[in-house]
């Protein structure tokens, strides 16, 4: 199960993920003033061999969804689960 975490440091090694073009409703995603998603992409985990999803909010906040064993798992989560995750966050507001 992926785990969400917040970070305030931006890594220069991040690669854009094509999901923003494939799913424009995810970028930006409105969750209240200053909390739109400006970037959503897969990145290698800092420790180990896994992957995580990098999320950058318009407010500048950085968040990661961790716990993916492969790049394909992380990309699959973006393609199939990210919208549900965002909807759940919206419902909490």
ABEGO torsion letter per residue (X at the ends): XBBBBBBABBBAABBBBAAAAABAAAOBBBAEBGABBABBBBBBBABEABBBBBBBBAAGBBBBBBGBABAAAAAAAAAAAAAAAAAAAAAAX
